[in-house]
Amino acid sequence: MTSTSNMQTLDNARRKEKNGLQCRREEKPYKCEECSSQFRWLSALKTHMRAHTGEKPYSCEECNMQFSQMSALKTHMRTHTGEKPYQCEECSMQFSQMSALKTHMRTHTREKPYSCEECSVQFSHMSALKGHMHTHTGKKPYMCEECSRQFSHLGNLKRHMRTHTGEKPYKCEECSRQFSQLGHLKTHMRTHTGEKPYKCEECSRQFSELGHLKTHMRTHTGEKPYKCEECSRQFSELGVLKTHMRTHTGEKPYMCGECRRQFSQLSNLKKHMQTHTGKKRFKCDECSKQFSELYNLKTHMRTHTVKKS
């Protein structure tokens, strides 16, 4: 046989071997008898079977948590080492898992691949869609063991639990004040930055919180949604209703530390404190006499009105 024929034979054998390997890659000869899932490799089937058997042969030496796959253990170890090998090229934020980085990237791309079949609202996270679905079903699967209150989202339950534990993990770097929720910290930061992103379209007044804008809008609409069940008087703010209720209950939660006198409103306690400090903020324009309370100034002003008449 010539050298040329030998080369052709060898090339044909290599092509057959390559084609056979390609066929094996496309085939999935290993089938799970539990769920009929199919796999290309026996090792992949063996790993998959742990999902049915519950076997977790890989254990963390730090906290004894167990895993069904070595890759899962390696990822978990980053919670102990603090390693975050995946970095966002947009904002340099780092992540311990590639999947977390991919999910984060949607905050930059605005991609929302998960859509609600009921109302077509879209979400960037599958977990957010699942939580949203509870608004349609009314399901609240997460219950507080302390007070039995139920929640549709696990995140809401976790935040609620801080009302029982007193935990405040979010700290202001400017004044060291601490908060139980990140949203509360962000809102608080505006007291330092002076930011007021919410603007009234009626009078252009600006507010640091959306809730404050909504309350302010009632001065334009005249809406008073909070009603006293005792006397039917209505109020535009819940806080004002609560203060008003003290006129019926007689509650006086604010006490003067000097003389133990009690008040139903904090503003009244502050005015009262001036009687102890001697501070007189209100001055008569006629005779320059000063008073600690506006009411006393108004009463005094009548002495000038009488003299003029």
C-alpha positions, 0 to 999 in steps of 0.5 A, spaced: 500 500 500 502 506 498 504 512 503 498 516 499 493 510 501 495 510 508 494 517 509 487 516 506 485 510 511 488 514 517 484 520 515 477 516 514 478 513 521 479 519 524 473 522 521 469 516 523 472 516 530 470 524 530 463 523 528 462 517 533 464 522 538 459 527 536 453 522 535 455 520 543 455 527 545 448 528 542 445 522 544 443 521 552 443 514 553 442 514 561 435 515 563 433 516 570 428 511 572 424 516 577 423 522 573 425 519 566 430 525 565 436 523 560 443 524 560 449 524 556 454 521 561 453 516 567 456 521 572 451 526 570 445 521 572 449 519 578 449 526 581 442 527 578 439 521 582 441 525 589 435 529 588 431 523 589 435 519 594 437 526 598 444 524 599 449 529 600 456 527 600 459 533 601 460 537 607 462 544 609 468 543 614 466 550 617 459 549 619 457 542 617 452 544 612 451 538 606 451 538 599 449 534 593 454 536 589 462 538 590 460 545 585 455 547 590 460 546 596 465 550 593 460 556 592 458 555 599 465 556 601 465 563 599 460 565 604 466 563 609 471 566 605 468 572 603 470 571 596 466 574 590 470 572 583 464 575 579 464 583 578 459 587 574 463 591 569 458 597 569 458 598 577 464 594 579 459 590 584 462 583 586 458 577 587 460 570 589 456 566 584 455 567 576 448 567 577 447 572 582 451 577 577 447 575 571 441 577 575 444 583 577 445 585 570 438 586 569 438 592 573 442 595 568 439 592 562 432 593 564 431 586 562 424 583 565 424 576 562 418 573 567 411 575 565 405 574 569 400 570 565 394 574 569 396 581 568 402 581 564 406 585 569 414 583 568 419 582 573 427 581 572 427 575 578 423 569 578 422 569 585 419 576 584 414 573 579 412 568 584 411 573 590 407 577 585 402 571 584 400 571 591 397 578 590 392 574 585 391 568 589 391 571 596 396 566 598 400 568 604 404 562 606 409 566 611 407 566 618 410 570 624 411 565 629 411 571 634 404 574 632 401 570 627 401 575 622 402 572 615 405 575 609 405 573 601 413 574 601 418 571 605 422 578 605 416 582 608 416 576 613 424 577 615 423 585 615 417 584 620 421 580 624 425 586 626 419 589 630 420 583 634 428 582 635 429 590 635 435 588 629 437 594 625 442 592 620 442 599 616 447 604 619 447 611 617 454 613 616 453 621 617 450 620 624 450 613 626 443 612 626 440 605 625 434 602 621 431 596 620 429 597 613 434 599 607 428 603 604 428 607 611 435 608 611 435 611 604 429 616 606 433 618 612 439 620 608 435 625 604 435 629 611 443 630 610 443 631 602 437 635 602 434 631 596 427 632 595 425 628 589 417 628 590 414 634 587 407 637 588 404 639 581 399 644 584 404 648 587 411 646 586 412 644 593 418 638 594 418 633 599 423 628 601 418 622 602 412 620 597 408 619 603 409 626 605 407 628 598 401 624 598 399 627 605 400 634 602 396 633 596 390 632 601 391 640 602 389 641 595 383 636 594 380 637 601 380 629 602 380 627 609 380 619 609 381 618 617 375 619 621 374 619 629 369 613 631 367 617 637 365 624 634 365 623 626 370 628 626 375 627 619 382 628 618 387 628 613 393 625 616 392 619 621 397 622 626 393 627 627 387 623 628 391 619 633 393 625 637 385 627 637 383 621 640 387 623 646 381 628 647 376 622 648 381 617 652 384 622 656 391 619 654 397 624 656 403 620 654 408 626 654 411 628 661 415 634 663 421 631 667 421 637 671 415 638 674 411 631 672 406 635 668 403 631 663 401 633 656 397 629 650 401 633 645 409 633 644 408 640 642 405 642 648 410 639 652 415 643 648 412 649 649 411 648 657 418 646 658 420 654 656 416 655 663 422 652 666 428 654 662 425 661 662 426 662 654 421 667 651 420 666 644 414 671 643 415 678 643 410 684 643 411 689 638 408 695 642 412 694 648 417 689 647 414 685 653 416 677 652 412 671 653 414 664 653 407 662 649 404 665 643 397 664 647 400 669 653 402 674 647 395 674 644 392 675 651 397 681 652 396 684 646 388 686 648 391 690 653 394 695 647 387 694 644 383 697 650 388 703 651 387 705 643 380 704 644 
